Amino acid sequence: MRLAKTMIMFVLAFGATAAHAEPNAAQQARDQDLTEQPPSVSAEARSLWDEAIAAERKRDFETAAAKYKLLHELLPSYSPIVRRLCLIEGERGHTEQAINLCREAVNLEPSAKNLSALAFALAQPAATEQGSAHQLEEAAQLADRAARLAPEDPNPHMVMCAVAMQRKDLADLTRCADRLQQLAPDDPRTWYAAAIARASHGEFGKAEEALSRARALGLPAAEADRLRAAFENAKPWYVGWGPLLLDAFGIWVGAAAAIFVVGWLLSAVVMRSAYRLPAEQSGRATGFEALIRRTYRCVLWVCCAYYYLSMPLLLLLVLGTGGAAIYAFFAIGEVPVKLVVLIAVGVLVTMWATLKSLFVRSVDSDPGTQIDLAQQPRLRAVLDEVAERIGTRGVDSVYVTPGVDLAVTERRSSLLKQMMQVPTERCLILGAGVLDGMRILDFKSILGHEYGHFQNRDTAGGGFALAVRRSLFTMARHLAQGGVAAWYNPAWLFVTGFYKLFFRISHGASRLQEILCDRWSAFAYGSEAFERGMRHVIHRSAAFGAHADATLKEVVEQQRPLANLYAYAPARGSDSVEIARKVDETINAKASPYDSHPPPGERIALVRQLNAPGRYEAADEASAWELFRNRGEIERSMTDLIRARVSASHGVTIRGAEDEASAESVRADGAAGGASNTVTAPGKSTESTIEGTRG
C-alpha cells in the first residue's frame, strides 16, 4: 500500500515538475520540434507558434490552447501541433480530449514523440480513474514502442517510467530509471524516477541520494520534501534501527575477535618465556613474566565484562530472530501454527535460560570428607614444613576424596568475616587413591607446587571469572534441558563460542600459574623430586580406574561384600601394559590452547632445565601413608562413599563386609590402585562416581 501511494504521488508530481522547473535541456528539446516548421509555413503560423510557446511557458494554458487550435486549423496535418495541444489539454484536466488529440497525432504520424504523448495521456491518474487496466496496458505498449523507435531520446523513457509507476510494475520502473541515468543524467526527472525505484527495492539510502541529486538539478523543494516524507513513512521499523544494530553487532563480533587474538598471542608468549631461566630461585613472577600476568589479568577482566555486556544484545538477537521467523510466515500468507508456537516457546525458554544464568548463586559445600588435623600430628608437621619452605601460610583443613585429587583452594569468608579481616580457609583436597605408593618426598614436592598457588595468590579473588564460569555453565545446562541447544539458536552459538574464547584466555593464564608453581616446588625440593612426584600422580591417575573397574565388576557380579576398595585384590588384576601406555600417552601429549595445564612432558622438561638440587632428608623416602594414623579407617570411609554413589547412580547395591577381620585379611599392601575416574557396573557406565565429593 505504501509503495502504491508513493508511485501514484510520483505521477501526480511528474507533470508539475516539468512545468515548474526552469527550461532545461529536455524542455528545450521539447520546444525544438515546434520550431522545425515545414518550408511552406506562413508568417501567421510562425507568429501563432511563438505566441503559443510563450503562453505555455507562462503556464497560461488557456491562451496556449487557443493559439494551438488556430494553428491546427492552418496546419491540420502537422502532428506536432496536435501533440502539443494534447499535452495542453492534459494540463487543463481535459483528459478525454487529450487522449483523442494524441490518438489523432499518432494517426497523422506514428513517431516516438506522438506515441509517448499518447502513452502519457492514457497513464494520467484522471484517465485511469475513468478507464481500466486495459488503458494502462496500452500505454505501456505505446511507451515501449516509442522507446524502440528513439532509443537515444530520454522522453519516451520518462513516459515509460510514469506508466510503470501507474501500473506498479517495479521491473519496468527499474529498467527505465537505469536507462535514463545514461540518457539524461542532468534531468531532475531522471533521479526522481531513480529515487522511486530504489525506495521500492528497499534501498532507502540510495533513494535519498537520488532524491538529493534531483533536488540539486531543479526539482522543487516541496516535491522533494513530499517524496522524502513518503520514504520515511514507507520504511519498515527495522530500517531505521538496522544500521545501528549492525554497527553494534559488528563491534560485538570485533571485540570477541580482538580478545581471541590477544589471548592467542599471550598463550604463545607464555610458553616461549617459560623456557627462560628465572632471575631468582623462586616461582615468583618477575620482570617480563610479571607483565604477562598483569596483562592476562586485564584481558580476563575485559573478557568477563564482555560476557555481561553481551547479554542485552544476545536477548535482543534471540527475540529479533524469533520474531523475524514468525513475521516471515505471516508475510508469505501461510502460518504453520505448530511451528510458530514452537518458535515462540523456544524464544521464551532461551530468554529465561539467559536471564536465569545472570543470577546464579554459588553453593559453598565441603570439597570432601574433612579429617581432624589435631589427630594427625605428622601430617600437620609436613603441611607446616612445606608452607615455611615456600614462604606462605599453610592449609587450615584437609578434605579427603575417593579418587586421585591433589589440589588446594581457598574458601571465601562471609561478608562479616571479610570486614573483620578474618583470613580465608585454606584447604587441601587429597584423594585417597593417589597416596598408595607415594613417598613423603613426592608428597612434599607436589604440596610445594600447590602451596605455590597460595604464594602467588592464584587462589585468592577471581570472583568475576568464577561468576562468569558459573553463569556460562548454568545457561548451557538450561538451554540443553529446555531442548533449545541447537545451531540455529543464537544463544547456544554464543554459549559455545564464548566457552572456547573464555577458556582459551583463562586457561592461558592458568598455564603460566602452573609453570611458576612448578618452580616453587623444584627450588624447594629439587627438580628430580618434582619429576618423580608428577610421574607418580600420572601413574596413579592411569591405574586407579582400572583397579576400581575390576574390583566393582567382580564384587557386583559375584555379589561379594566390599569393605575396602583400596585394599581389595580382584582376581583379574590391572593390565600393566595398558597402564604404561596411558602414562606414556599422558606425558607425551601435545599442547592444546584449551588445556588448563601445560602438557606434563613440557612441565618436566622446564623443571629439568632449572637443575635445582633440592633439600630433603632420609625419612622423606618413607610412604606418604605413614603421615596418617588411620589409613584403614580413611580407606573404608571412602569405600562407603563409593558404594553409596554406585547405588545412587546405577541402582546397584554393594554390601559391606560382614566380617571386618576377614575383609582386612585380603589387604594387599602396595596393591596397584587404579586409573581414570571410571568404574563399571554391569551394563552401565560409572564415570565420575569415584571422582570428587563436591556435589
C-alpha positions in Angstrom: 0.0 0.0 0.0 2.8 2.4 0.8 4.6 1.6 -2.4 1.3 2.2 -4.4 0.8 5.6 -2.7 4.4 6.6 -3.4 4.1 5.7 -7.1 0.8 7.5 -7.5 2.3 10.5 -5.9 5.1 10.5 -8.4 2.6 10.5 -11.3 0.8 13.5 -9.7 4.1 15.3 -9.4 5.6 14.3 -12.7 3.9 16.9 -14.9 4.2 19.6 -12.3 7.9 19.0 -12.1 8.4 19.6 -15.8 6.1 22.6 -15.8 7.5 24.4 -12.7 11.2 23.8 -13.4 13.2 26.3 -15.4 13.7 25.3 -19.0 16.5 22.7 -19.2 17.9 20.7 -22.0 14.9 18.3 -22.1 12.5 21.2 -22.2 14.4 23.0 -24.9 14.4 19.8 -26.9 10.7 19.6 -26.5 10.3 23.1 -27.8 12.7 22.4 -30.6 10.2 20.3 -32.6 7.8 23.2 -32.8 10.4 25.4 -34.5 11.2 22.8 -37.1 8.4 24.0 -39.4 7.7 22.8 -42.9 9.1 25.2 -45.6 5.6 26.3 -46.7 4.5 27.5 -43.2 3.2 31.0 -43.3 4.3 34.0 -41.3 1.0 33.9 -39.5 1.5 30.3 -38.4 5.0 31.1 -37.2 3.7 34.1 -35.1 0.9 31.9 -33.6 3.5 29.2 -32.8 5.8 31.6 -30.9 2.8 33.1 -29.0 1.6 29.6 -28.0 5.0 28.6 -26.8 5.3 31.8 -24.7 1.9 31.3 -23.2 2.7 27.7 -22.3 5.9 28.7 -20.6 3.9 31.2 -18.5 1.5 28.3 -17.7 -1.2 30.3 -19.4 -2.7 27.0 -20.7 -6.0 28.6 -21.9 -4.2 31.1 -24.2 -1.8 28.4 -25.3 -4.7 26.1 -26.2 -6.5 28.8 -28.2 -3.3 29.5 -30.2 -2.7 25.8 -30.9 -6.3 25.4 -32.1 -5.8 28.2 -34.6 -2.6 26.6 -35.7 -4.4 23.3 -36.1 -6.8 24.9 -38.4 -4.0 26.4 -40.5 -1.9 23.1 -40.5 -4.4 20.2 -39.9 -1.9 17.5 -40.9 1.1 18.7 -38.9 1.2 16.3 -36.0 3.5 18.3 -33.6 0.7 20.8 -33.2 -1.9 18.2 -32.4 0.5 16.5 -29.9 1.2 19.9 -28.3 -2.5 20.6 -28.0 -3.0 17.1 -26.5 -0.4 17.9 -23.7 -2.0 21.3 -23.0 -5.5 19.8 -22.6 -4.0 17.2 -20.3 -2.5 20.1 -18.2 -6.0 21.6 -18.1 -7.5 18.4 -16.8 -9.4 17.6 -20.1 -8.3 14.0 -20.1 -10.7 12.6 -22.7 -9.9 15.5 -25.1 -6.2 15.0 -24.5 -6.4 11.3 -25.3 -8.4 11.9 -28.5 -6.0 14.6 -29.7 -3.0 12.3 -29.0 -4.6 9.5 -31.0 -5.1 11.9 -33.8 -1.4 12.8 -33.7 -0.4 9.1 -33.8 -2.7 8.6 -36.8 -1.1 11.5 -38.6 2.4 10.4 -37.7 3.3 7.3 -35.5 6.5 8.9 -34.3 8.2 8.3 -31.0 7.1 11.6 -29.6 3.5 11.1 -30.6 3.4 7.6 -29.2 5.0 8.9 -26.0 2.4 11.6 -25.7 -0.5 9.2 -26.1 1.0 6.8 -23.6 1.4 9.7 -21.1 -2.2 10.8 -21.6 -3.5 7.3 -21.1 -1.5 6.9 -17.9 -2.7 10.2 -16.3 -4.4 9.5 -12.9 -7.6 11.1 -14.1 -7.6 8.9 -17.1 -7.0 5.7 -15.2 -9.8 6.6 -12.7 -12.2 6.6 -15.6 -10.5 3.9 -17.7 -9.3 0.5 -16.9 -6.2 -1.7 -16.7 -6.6 -2.1 -20.5 -5.7 1.6 -20.9 -2.5 1.2 -18.8 -1.6 -1.9 -20.8 -2.0 0.1 -24.0 0.1 2.9 -22.5 2.9 0.5 -21.6 2.9 -0.9 -25.1 3.0 2.6 -26.7 5.8 3.7 -24.4 7.8 0.6 -25.2 7.2 1.2 -28.9 8.3 4.8 -28.7 11.5 3.8 -26.8 12.4 1.3 -29.5 11.8 3.9 -32.2 14.0 6.5 -30.4 16.4 4.6 -28.1 18.6 7.6 -27.5 15.7 10.0 -26.8 15.1 10.3 -23.0 11.5 11.5 -23.3 10.0 8.1 -24.2 11.8 6.6 -21.3 10.4 9.3 -19.0 6.9 8.3 -20.1 7.8 4.7 -19.7 8.7 5.3 -16.0 5.4 7.2 -15.4 3.4 4.4 -17.0 5.4 1.8 -15.0 4.5 3.6 -11.7 0.9 3.8 -12.6 0.9 0.0 -13.3 3.0 -0.6 -10.2 5.5 -2.5 -12.4 8.7 -2.3 -10.4 10.8 -4.2 -13.0 9.9 -1.7 -15.8 10.4 1.2 -13.5 13.9 0.0 -12.6 14.9 -0.6 -16.2 13.7 2.8 -17.5 15.3 4.6 -14.5 18.6 2.9 -15.1 18.4 3.8 -18.8 17.5 7.5 -18.0 20.7 7.8 -15.9 22.6 7.1 -19.1 20.5 9.3 -21.5 19.6 12.3 -19.3 21.8 12.4 -16.2 21.2 16.2 -15.8 17.4 16.0 -15.8 15.8 16.1 -12.3 13.0 13.7 -13.5 15.7 11.0 -14.1 16.8 11.0 -10.5 13.2 11.4 -9.3 12.4 8.2 -11.0 15.6 6.6 -9.7 14.7 7.6 -6.2 11.3 5.9 -6.5 12.9 2.7 -8.0 15.5 2.4 -5.2 12.9 3.0 -2.5 10.7 0.4 -4.0 13.6 -2.1 -3.7 14.0 -1.1 0.0 17.3 0.7 -0.8 16.4 3.8 1.1 20.0 5.1 1.3 20.3 5.1 -2.4 16.8 6.6 -2.8 17.9 9.5 -0.6 21.0 10.1 -2.7 19.0 10.1 -5.9 16.4 12.5 -4.5 19.1 14.9 -3.3 20.6 14.9 -6.8 17.1 15.6 -8.3 16.7 18.5 -5.9 20.1 19.9 -6.9 19.2 19.7 -10.6 16.0 21.7 -10.2 13.3 19.6 -8.5 11.1 21.9 -6.5 11.8 21.7 -2.7 8.1 21.0 -2.0 8.1 18.0 -4.3 11.4 16.7 -2.8 10.1 17.1 0.8 6.9 15.4 -0.1 8.7 12.4 -1.5 11.2 12.3 1.3 8.3 12.2 3.8 6.8 9.3 1.8 10.1 7.4 2.0 10.1 7.9 5.8 6.6 6.5 6.1 7.4 3.6 3.8 10.4 2.5 5.8 10.0 -0.6 7.9 10.8 -0.1 11.6 13.9 -2.1 11.3 15.4 0.1 8.6 15.9 3.0 11.0 17.4 0.7 13.7 19.1 -1.6 11.2 22.4 0.4 10.7 22.7 0.9 14.5 22.1 -2.7 15.2 24.5 -3.8 12.5 27.1 -1.5 13.9 26.6 -2.9 17.4 26.8 -6.4 16.1 30.0 -5.6 14.2 31.5 -4.1 17.3 30.3 -7.1 19.3 31.9 -9.6 17.0 35.0 -7.5 16.5 35.6 -7.2 20.3 35.4 -11.0 20.6 37.9 -11.4 17.7 40.2 -8.9 19.4 40.1 -10.7 22.7 40.7 -14.0 21.0 43.7 -12.7 19.1 45.2 -11.2 22.3 44.6 -14.4 24.2 46.3 -16.4 21.4 49.3 -14.1 21.4 49.6 -14.3 25.2 49.5 -18.1 25.1 52.3 -18.2 22.6 54.3 -15.7 24.7 53.8 -17.6 27.9 55.3 -20.8 26.6 58.2 -19.0 24.9 59.0 -17.1 28.1 58.7 -20.2 30.2 61.9 -21.6 28.7 63.9 -18.6 30.0 65.7 -19.3 33.3 64.2 -17.3 36.1 66.1 -14.4 37.6 65.8 -15.8 41.2 65.3 -19.2 42.7 61.6 -19.0 43.3 58.3 -19.3 41.5 57.6 -15.6 41.9 56.8 -13.8 38.6 59.3 -11.1 37.9 60.1 -8.8 35.0 58.5 -9.9 31.8 56.5 -12.7 33.4 55.0 -10.3 35.9 54.0 -8.1 33.0 52.4 -11.1 31.3 50.4 -11.9 34.5 49.2 -8.3 34.7 48.2 -8.4 31.1 46.4 -11.7 31.5 44.5 -10.3 34.5 43.4 -7.3 32.4 42.4 -9.3 29.4 40.5 -11.8 31.6 38.6 -8.9 33.3 37.7 -7.5 29.8 36.6 -10.9 28.7 34.3 -11.2 31.8 32.9 -7.7 31.3 32.3 -8.6 27.6 30.2 -11.6 28.7 27.8 -9.5 30.8 27.7 -6.6 28.3 26.7 -9.2 25.6 23.6 -10.2 27.5 21.3 -7.4 26.4 22.4 -7.7 22.8 22.0 -11.5 23.0 18.5 -11.2 24.3 17.6 -8.7 21.6 19.1 -11.0 18.9 17.1 -14.0 20.2 13.9 -12.0 20.3 14.6 -10.5 16.9 15.5 -13.8 15.3 12.3 -15.5 16.6 10.2 -12.5 15.7 11.6 -12.3 12.2 10.9 -16.0 11.6 7.2 -15.6 12.8 6.8 -12.4 10.8 8.1 -14.2 7.6 5.3 -16.7 7.9 2.7 -14.0 8.1 4.3 -12.1 5.3 4.1 -15.0 2.8 0.5 -15.7 3.9 1.0 -19.2 5.2 1.2 -19.6 9.0 2.1 -23.1 10.3 0.6 -22.7 13.7 2.5 -25.5 15.4 5.8 -24.2 14.1 5.0 -20.7 15.2 4.2 -21.9 18.7 7.4 -23.9 18.8 9.4 -20.8 17.8 7.7 -18.7 20.4 8.2 -21.3 23.1 11.9 -21.7 22.1 12.4 -17.9 22.3 10.8 -17.8 25.8 12.9 -20.8 27.0 16.1 -19.2 25.7 15.4 -15.8 27.2 14.5 -17.5 30.6 17.7 -19.6 30.5 19.8 -16.5 29.7 18.2 -14.3 32.4 18.4 -17.1 35.0 22.1 -17.6 34.3 22.8 -14.0 35.4 21.6 -14.6 38.9 23.4 -17.8 39.8 24.4 -18.1 43.4 27.3 -20.3 44.4 26.8 -23.0 46.9 29.6 -23.4 49.4 29.9 -27.1 50.3 32.7 -29.2 51.7 35.0 -30.4 48.9 35.4 -33.8 50.6 35.4 -35.5 53.9 37.3 -33.4 56.4 39.9 -35.1 58.6 40.9 -33.8 62.1 44.4 -32.5 61.7 44.7 -32.5 65.5 44.7 -36.3 65.3 47.3 -36.3 62.5 50.4 -34.6 64.0 52.9 -35.9 61.4 50.7 -34.7 58.6 50.3 -31.4 60.3 54.0 -31.1 60.7 54.7 -31.8 57.0 52.0 -29.3 55.9 53.6 -26.6 58.1 57.1 -27.5 56.9 56.3 -27.1 53.2 54.4 -23.9 53.9 57.5 -22.5 55.7 59.8 -23.5 52.9 57.6 -21.9 50.2 57.1 -18.9 52.5 53.3 -18.9 52.8 50.6 -19.8 55.3 49.8 -23.5 55.4 46.4 -25.1 54.9 43.7 -24.9 57.6 41.8 -28.0 56.6 42.3 -31.3 54.7 39.5 -32.9 52.8 39.8 -36.5 51.6 38.1 -37.7 48.4 37.8 -41.2 47.0 39.8 -40.5 43.7 43.2 -39.2 42.9 42.7 -35.5 43.6 45.5 -33.3 44.8 44.7 -29.6 44.9 44.4 -26.6 47.1 41.6 -23.9 47.3 40.6 -21.0 49.4 37.0 -20.8 50.7 35.6 -17.3 50.8 34.7 -15.9 54.1 31.4 -14.4 54.9 31.0 -10.6 54.4 31.1 -10.1 58.1 34.4 -12.0 58.4 35.9 -10.2 55.5 35.0 -6.9 57.2 36.8 -8.2 60.3 39.7 -9.2 58.1 39.4 -12.9 59.1 41.7 -14.9 56.8 40.1 -17.3 54.3 40.1 -21.0 54.9 42.9 -22.6 53.0 42.0 -26.2 52.1 44.0 -29.2 50.8 41.9 -31.7 48.7 43.6 -35.1 48.8 42.4 -38.2 47.0 42.9 -41.5 48.9 43.7 -43.2 45.6 46.8 -41.1 44.9 48.6 -41.9 48.2 49.3 -45.6 47.5 53.0 -45.9 46.6 53.7 -42.3 47.1 56.8 -41.3 49.1 56.8 -38.4 51.6 59.2 -36.5 49.4 56.9 -36.9 46.4 54.0 -35.7 48.6 56.1 -32.7 49.8 57.1 -31.8 46.2 53.5 -31.9 44.9 52.4 -30.0 48.0 55.1 -27.4 47.3 53.6 -26.8 43.9 50.1 -26.4 45.4 51.4 -24.0 48.1 53.0 -22.0 45.2 49.4 -21.1 44.2 49.0 -19.6 47.7 52.3 -17.8 47.5 51.4 -16.3 44.1 47.8 -15.6 45.2 46.3 -17.7 42.4 43.6 -18.9 44.7 42.6 -15.5 46.1 40.0 -13.4 44.4 38.9 -14.3 40.9 35.3 -13.8 41.8 34.5 -12.1 38.5 35.8 -15.0 36.5 34.2 -17.6 38.7 30.8 -15.8 38.3 31.2 -15.9 34.5 32.1 -19.6 34.6 29.0 -20.4 36.8 26.8 -18.3 34.6 28.1 -19.9 31.4 27.6 -23.4 32.6 24.2 -22.6 34.0 23.0 -21.1 30.7 24.3 -24.1 28.8 22.6 -26.5 31.1 19.2 -24.8 31.0 19.4 -24.4 27.2 20.1 -28.2 26.9 17.3 -29.1 29.4 14.9 -26.8 27.5 15.6 -28.6 24.2 16.9 -25.4 22.5 20.6 -26.2 22.4 20.8 -26.1 18.6 22.9 -24.4 15.9 20.1 -22.2 14.9 19.7 -20.7 18.4 21.8 -17.5 18.7 22.1 -18.1 22.5 23.6 -21.6 22.0 26.0 -20.3 19.4 27.1 -17.6 21.9 27.5 -20.1 24.7 29.6 -22.5 22.7 31.6 -19.7 21.1 32.2 -17.8 24.3 33.1 -21.1 26.1 36.1 -21.5 23.7 37.0 -17.9 24.0 36.8 -17.7 27.8 38.7 -20.9 28.5 41.3 -20.1 25.9 42.0 -16.9 27.9 41.6 -18.2 31.4 43.5 -21.4 30.7 46.3 -19.5 29.1 46.6 -17.6 32.4 46.4 -20.9 34.3 49.3 -22.4 32.3 51.5 -19.6 33.4 50.4 -20.1 37.0 51.3 -23.8 36.8 54.8 -23.1 35.4 55.5 -20.7 38.2 54.3 -23.1 40.8 56.4 -25.9 39.4 59.4 -23.6 40.0 58.4 -23.2 43.7 58.4 -27.0 44.1 61.6 -27.5 42.2 63.6 -24.9 44.1 62.2 -26.2 47.4 62.7 -30.0 46.9 64.6 -30.4 43.7 63.9 -30.9 40.1 64.2 -34.7 40.4 61.7 -34.8 43.3 59.2 -32.8 41.3 59.5 -35.1 38.3 59.1 -38.2 40.4 56.1 -36.7 42.2 54.4 -35.8 38.9 55.1 -39.2 37.3 53.6 -40.8 40.4 50.4 -38.8 40.1 50.1 -39.5 36.4 50.6 -43.2 37.1 48.0 -43.3 39.8 45.6 -41.4 37.6 46.2 -44.1 34.9 45.9 -47.1 37.3 43.2 -46.3 39.9 40.3 -46.5 37.5 41.5 -49.9 36.2 41.6 -51.2 39.8 38.2 -49.7 40.6 36.7 -51.1 37.4 38.0 -54.6 38.1 37.0 -54.5 41.8 33.5 -53.2 41.4 32.8 -55.5 38.5 33.9 -58.5 40.5 32.0 -57.7 43.7 28.8 -56.9 41.8 28.9 -60.0 39.5 29.8 -62.3 42.4 27.7 -60.4 45.0 30.7 -60.1 47.3 31.0 -57.6 50.1 33.4 -54.7 49.7 34.9 -53.2 52.9 37.9 -51.5 51.4 38.2 -50.8 47.7 41.8 -49.7 48.0 42.9 -53.0 49.7 40.8 -55.3 47.7 42.7 -57.6 45.3 40.5 -58.6 42.4 41.1 -62.0 40.8 41.8 -60.3 37.5 44.3 -57.5 38.2 45.1 -54.4 36.2 46.8 -54.6 32.8 50.2 -53.1 33.5 51.0 -52.8 29.8 47.8 -50.8 29.2 48.6 -48.6 32.2 52.1 -47.9 31.0 50.7 -47.0 27.6 48.3 -44.5 29.2 51.1 -43.0 31.3 53.3 -42.6 28.3 50.4 -41.1 26.3 49.7 -38.5 29.0 53.3 -37.5 29.4 53.9 -37.0 25.7 50.5 -35.4 24.9 50.5 -32.4 22.6 49.6 -29.0 23.9 46.1 -27.6 23.3 45.1 -23.9 23.8 42.2 -25.1 25.9 44.4 -27.0 28.4 44.4 -25.5 31.9 47.9 -27.0 32.4 50.9 -27.3 30.1 51.5 -30.9 28.9 53.3 -33.0 31.6 56.2 -33.6 29.2 56.8 -29.8 28.8 56.5 -29.2 32.5 59.1 -31.9 33.3 61.4 -30.5 30.6 61.1 -27.0 32.1 61.8 -28.2 35.6 64.8 -30.3 34.4 66.2 -27.1 32.8 66.2 -25.5 36.3 68.6 -28.2 37.5 67.5 -27.5 41.1 69.3 -29.8 43.7 66.6 -29.6 46.4 66.8 -30.3 50.1 65.3 -33.3 51.9 66.0 -36.0 54.5 66.3 -39.8 54.5 63.0 -40.0 56.3 61.3 -38.5 53.3 61.7 -41.8 51.5 59.0 -43.4 53.7 55.5 -44.0 52.4 53.2 -41.0 52.5 50.5 -43.1 54.2 52.8 -43.1 57.3 51.8 -39.5 57.8 48.3 -40.7 58.7 47.4 -42.6 61.9 44.2 -44.3 60.5 44.8 -45.4 56.9 42.3 -48.2 57.1 39.6 -46.0 58.6 40.1 -43.4 55.8 40.0 -46.1 53.1 36.9 -47.7 54.5 35.2 -44.3 54.8 35.9 -43.6 51.1 34.7 -47.1 50.2 31.4 -46.5 51.9 31.1 -43.3 49.9 31.8 -45.1 46.7 29.2 -47.8 47.5 26.6 -45.1 48.2 27.4 -43.4 44.9 27.2 -46.6 42.8 23.9 -47.4 44.4 22.5 -43.9 43.8 23.9 -43.6 40.2 23.3 -47.2 38.9 20.8 -48.8 41.3 23.4 -51.5 42.2 23.7 -52.3 45.9 27.2 -53.4 47.1 27.3 -54.9 50.6 29.9 -54.0 53.2 31.9 -56.9 54.7 30.1 -58.7 57.5 33.5 -59.9 58.8 35.8 -56.9 59.0 38.7 -59.1 60.1 38.2 -61.3 57.1 38.0 -58.3 54.9 41.2 -56.8 56.3 43.0 -60.1 55.7 42.5 -59.5 52.0 44.7 -56.4 52.1 47.4 -56.4 49.6 49.8 -53.7 50.8 51.1 -51.8 47.9 48.5 -53.2 45.6 48.2 -51.1 42.4 45.5 -48.6 42.8 43.8 -47.6 39.7 43.4 -45.1 36.9 40.8 -42.9 35.3 37.7 -41.9 37.2 35.6 -44.7 35.8 34.0 -47.7 37.4 31.6 -50.1 35.7 28.5 -51.8 37.0 27.0 -54.5 34.6 25.7 -52.7 31.6 26.3 -49.2 32.9 29.0 -46.6 33.0 30.0 -45.3 36.4 32.2 -42.5 35.2 32.9 -39.8 37.8 31.3 -42.0 40.5 34.6 -42.0 42.4 36.0 -38.6 41.5 35.4 -35.7 43.9 32.9 -35.1 46.7 32.0 -31.6 45.8 28.4 -32.2 45.0 
